[in-house]
Amino acid sequence: MIAFTFTIHSQDIVIDGNTDDWNNVPILSEPGVFPFAKVHVSGNSLNFMVQLSPTTSESDISQVNYVPDSTTIFPNPERGFYKHTESILGTGNALSKSVLESYRNNESITLILHVYYLSNFKTTSLSALALQEFDADMDILRNAGLKCILRFAYTSDESGTDAALTYVEQHLEQLAPYISKHADVICFMQAGFIGPWGEWHNSSNNLTTPTARAQILSKILENLPEDRMVQVRTPGFKQTFLDTTTPLTQNEAFKSTSLARIGYHNDCFMSSTDDYGTYGDVTLEKAYMNAECLYVPSGGETCPPSGIDPADCTKAQSEMRYLHWTYLNEGYYKGVNDQWIVQGCMDNLKREMGYRFQLISGSYPGKLSPGEAFTARIIIRNLGYAPVYNKRNVELILKNNHTNVLYLAKTDADPRFWQPLTENTIDVEIGIPAEMPLGSYSLFLNLPDGYSSLSNRVEYSIRLANQNVWDSITGYNNLQSNVDVEENSNAEKYTGLQFFQSK
């Protein structure tokens, strides 16, 4: 007899058995409620099945291997190419719902970058009309099913003027309640305010000093909801602000600290060796970004490239994957974008920019009784350049195939940690309510927006890159598995606290 210890679903299971009889392996420790596990014994190169639940046989387990969709270009929230839009706040200009909807429906675009120019308020507070216009625009954006990358600036003229620090801080305080109200449709905010286009250079009010930049960035972080990130123009700006060149780690990520909330926008991407001053030490700072941008967003736009450093397809795909790009201007610089079309990588960029989640396999119970535990394992791959950066729920949904009544359960999975080119496992153990009607149920996976205001909007749910899974009416992904809920007086009752609940 030989004893082994394994960790299965984060639980140590001790088994032993005669090596001549691997089909009859007794379990010595408490097995928990997991239905089964395939165990590989590396020392002996042996594979066998360990039966962990006395109530669930292998024949009751549905194993699904999903067919990938490697070609379709489809819209998904908070990622991909964006449309650049802008307006002068307080002049009556408004976003157009029909135009925004056409971006999504005709071009698979779910993001805009909107620059609000505060050119009429350089020496005065924002007017009530200006604040109402911003408020109305965000409502239009939400109704259209898109999100925005938000920036404020005072001039679009290279030799134009910005505002004094006092007014920048006052304007941020005035905008704060409206930004908070509409945080659900603000993907990220860019630091802005300083200099032409809000790009943090050539300030007429001496705002490009480290002290002034720090005051503005601190004020933005103070007035931006804690679950939203701000982007600065270069990695050096964040390093100076925090006085560190050490990149963010997984343990520090997605918290309310300044370290965890500052990302980057590069508005001269792939234009020269140092992207026209975006980088100081190019090699070191790109390595820093490679680590940082697993947890904070990077994006921006290209510039006319220098002849020394062409922005061809090979470089584009390599740079975006290395720097974890999640979005890019679709209209500027057009010469670069057109080159990608000619060279044949544009469709790849459209598919892989940001995240692209794909189901690999799933193991689900085929039969359960009311009061019993639903246990499952789902494996998902991220084929994209980046993870998601804003909080998002991962839900399992059982739909009664006769009545269409839905039962929902949130899992503990956090897709912000589904990093590029990784496989990620969702393990669940959820109770079937005692009062759940008997019958056949279809199983779905839903990845809705983290805000309740958007959680039932199909436009804000994530579509998975598999064939025959997406439900365009509900925004759910069909896991292609049925669960029969039927009476069984001998079933082992679930003793946990989380149950499917009627939706």
PyMOL commands that set and color helices and strands:
alter all, ss='L'
color gray80, all
select helices_A, chain A and resi 58-60+97-107+119-121+128-144+165-181+183-185+196-198+210-223+235-242+250-252+258-261+282-292+313-322+334-343+346-352+415-417+458-460
alter helices_A, ss='H'
color red, helices_A
select strands_A, chain A and resi 2-8+11-17+36-41+46-51+61-65+80-88+111-117+147-153+186-190+230-232+262-269+298-302+325-329+357-365+367-368+373-382+395-400+406-410+423-431+439-446+477-485+501-502
alter strands_A, ss='S'
color yellow, strands_A
deselect
rebuild
show_as cartoon
